[in-house]
Amino acid sequence: MKDLTPQVVLAVTGGRAAGPLPSGELTAVTTDSRTICPGCLFAAIPGARVDGHDFIAQAAKKGAACVLCNRPVDAPVAQILVPDTQAALRALAAHYRWGFSIPVVGVTGSVGKTTAKEMIAAVLSSRFDTLKTEKNLNNELGVPLTLFHLRERHQAAVVEMGISGFGEMTRLTEMVRPDIGVYTLIGDAHLEFLGDRAGVLRAKGEMVSGMGPDGVIIANGDDELLAAHDFGRRKILFGLGENCDLRAVDIAARGTEAMECTILAGDRRIPVRVPAFGEHLVYAALMGAAVGLELGLTDDEIAAGVAGYETVGSRGRVIATGRLTILDDCYNANPTSVKSAVRSLERLPGRHVAVLGDMRELGAAGEAMHRDVGAFAAERCDLVIACGPQAEAIAAGAGPGAVWYPTVETLLEALPGLISEGDAVLVKASRAMGFEAVSERLRLF
């Protein structure tokens, strides 16, 4: 790792060394005992269910160079003691990031963060060796680990930044220090903690506090809140509306294999093809193009990057089984993302069936929002199937003809009698619902 030694860790964190520290650069930084490797720094994070301090002896056996911890442990490994391991890790990540003079892109929003991050990274990779957030490492514990993957070969970085409360984005942006901040959409997510959409924007708007005066904001111009908001930085709008600096026209779905459009940016016209399905990918392509243009990429490089995009996990993945077409989007859900997924479902051939589950963390407005989603889906789908205690309101909003099941288990038992050959089926719910089981069962039909 670039210029990161145990001595630097000690100085940056203001910790106290328990015994002599080894010399030489650390090989990695990890908080997961399963990924400890020789020469690494193991940060022992106390958690609600698992305490990293219980794995310090294991870190010693695996050859860790030293351990960052908040209390001494009897183990044959150098230890740096700090009052708060997680705060120390954030400080260390901020220090490490500043060692790299490369463009860093921060990505946030209520929906589509991972898709946007993947698309932006795909576009930038057409010219630059680009680091991107892997898996779900987008929170206060994951972002430091993303930054610690930076190496001297990297020429750009794309960091996903996810929050659920006020103050979190400030702590993230103090580490990431993005040169470009990308906002996908302000939607009804984490309202239990943020109150309303204005609160969501305020919380996510904290990203600007970590940006320099020359930082650039790239925001969804079709979102009224984002379009109107003054970030105090130069702002580039993307979307479908005439007010946008980058617009998509001539949008077309090529079966379930691809989405095509032409991106207009001033006098530039960039035809692009995304090798995946869903209207949301047009917005992702616009974000990728906006970042690419800002960093000087050619039209051909942008088009090649968009064409290299790959879908991640259960995020709008289309599965053709031969009997059904499944729109597997069960990674997470809020009212905004569910409505977007239903619009994508409409583009598929066949009878449209929406299998929708609980949308968590919506606060006092949750029941009304579930009802609204049900009504929206009923207008566009042939059958609405709701599952989960909160999703009973989806069925109520959808009206006669909708069906509701209290648990995933009862839904799985009923599925064979609800689904017919040739159906196009959307599967979407909050992560905690475990709707992956629904997608897997449908694949067996």
Order of alpha helices (4+ residues) and beta strands (2+ residues): alpha-beta-beta-beta-alpha-beta-beta-alpha-beta-alpha-beta-alpha-beta-alpha-beta-alpha-alpha-beta-alpha-beta-beta-beta-beta-alpha-alpha-beta-beta-alpha-beta-alpha-beta-alpha-beta-alpha-beta-alpha
